[in-house]
Amino acid sequence: MSQLFVDNIKNRTGGAIGAPSGAVVTGVVTATTFSGNVTGDVTGTAGGLTGTPDIAVRNITGVAATFTGVLTYEDVTNIDSVGVVTARQGIRVGAGQSIGSDGAAVVYYGDGSNLGGVVSGVETKEGGTSKGTSQTALNFVGATVAAAGAETTVTIGAASISTTASSPTANTVVTLNLSTAQHHDLTLAAGITTVTCSGGVFGESHSVVISQPSSGIATVGFSTFFLFPSGATPSMSEGGSKVDLVSFVVKRVGAGGTQLLASAGLNYN
């Protein structure tokens, strides 16, 4: 095999040589620039690639890659980003897509803004008065919970609350506050005591335990709010620490006067 050793090869005019039948190189070809198409099995690394039209490649694997333009890919299984992800046309979740009145996709925020079909707050009320919509916890202690309507309203029944033991002085009027308690406990002193009430809600049940003094006699009467069977007010027990129980249901409050349907159990032993 013949070999040709030269420093430079140029054509007759001093320009690049031509190889119309191609060239076979078994070593390394080094060029300042390259123009043309590369075919066959190409291995190695490449940097600073540019081209017109675009450069098409099958796969790109980068330990750290920076893209200055728009990266478009139609089938992405997972996106893991530690920075900011910007979706100019909004984010489509599942089968639904929210579109604003201007036709543009709605932007969703971390606080849930613009989300549809989400209850943003529950208003709580006490006695019909709003207690606000910012509560995050409801604590029901000894209460009855009932749903009304299409389960959009929840009514909390007041728990039975005993009053602090009350010992009114003789010859006085005792007012039972039906709005703050359902059970009332009275320990009387000798003399005359009249029982009346304030507040209350239709349908509520109440009870009052009346204890006589250990010595002396306490005479007990009731206001016209209390309606007993057959219109006869019972004669309550007298003296000797005797105990009576009066139970009643609120029939009416407000206009027309309060009415309590009452019954009495006498002299409990």
Disulfide bonds with the S-S distance in Angstrom:
none
